Amino acid sequence: MCQYRPNGFHAGKDVVTVDVNEQNAGAVGFYERLGFKGTGRADVDDQGRPYPILHLRWQRPTAP
């Protein structure tokens, strides 16, 4: 479980990745609102169960 801290989840990090159950629309929406983007998908979870997993990534914006 991720503890949400406004403007703090990425403190000191340039990249943050999370895996989210695709069927958990609330969690997917939460991370998308924070700026995470999909990078891939797995048909099963890390224990081989048939729960599709979305791989999401947030990257610190680069200065212009």
N, C-alpha and C positions, 0 to 999 in steps of 0.2 A: 504494500500500500504506500502510496506517495503522500507525504504531508504537504499540503498546499501552503505556501508562504508567498503572498503577493510580491512580485519583483525579486524573489529570493531563490526559486528553484534552480536557477542557472548561475547563481553567484559563483564567480571564479571559473566558470566553465564556458568553453566555446561551442561545445556540442553536448546535447543530452539525448539519449535514446530510451524508448520505453516499448514494451510489448503489451498490447491490449486485446482482450477477447473481442473479436469483430461483432459479436452479438450484443455487446454491452454498449448500446448507442449513447448512453449518458457519459461513459468514460471516453469514448471516441470523440464526442462533441467537446468535452472538457479540454482534452489535449489539443484539439484543432483550434479552439478559441485562444489557447495559449501560444499558438503559432506553430505547432508541430505539423509536419507533413508526412504522408505515407511514403515508405521506402520499400515496402515489400509485404508479402503475405505468406502464411503457412497454413496448410489444411488441418494440421494437428498441433496441439500444444507441446510443450517441452517434455511431457510425459507420454506422448504418443496418443493422447485421447483426441477424439474427433471434435475439437473446439478450434475453429479457425482463428488465427492470431494475426493481428496487424502489427507491423513493425513501424514505429513512428520516430521521427527525428526532429529535433529543434536545433537550429544553428544560429549563433550570434550573428547579427547583421554586420557586414564589413563596412568600414568607413569609406565614403566616396573618394 
